[in-house]
């Protein structure tokens, strides 16, 4: 856990260790979420970063049992 100080103009600096771990770059958009009093920083993924994450997944897999009737021949 890292501690930061809020400046007089309400700015915080994300510590280098977290920036590196989360691959946050200057100018990148992030989302701040209040979850029961805890501020979470969520990085906005570039669509191209998602390329290849489903490698090896069988595209014929049907997720829900009710969907099986739609794909029956």
Steps between C-alpha positions, in 0.01 A plus 500: 500500500630842405422828675455824304424857602222705344636837387326833563343478152378141570761322288665173591803335345478129425818342640749368245465142623124503432540680165744231389289212630182633336677622182360852540647748251485882496179623338321166548138508618412327825174469691460580870230303680376546856422158640383522861746777584790346307619682188595253227698596191395301194709522185329545167621223271580572140304267272823380338630387842223240505621329182576133565350470849258228388758289318401134505133558584261274309270734300234229471444503877145605591483684831143449615287189476208709366722614209555143381163489324601798286801314359346155447488387137 
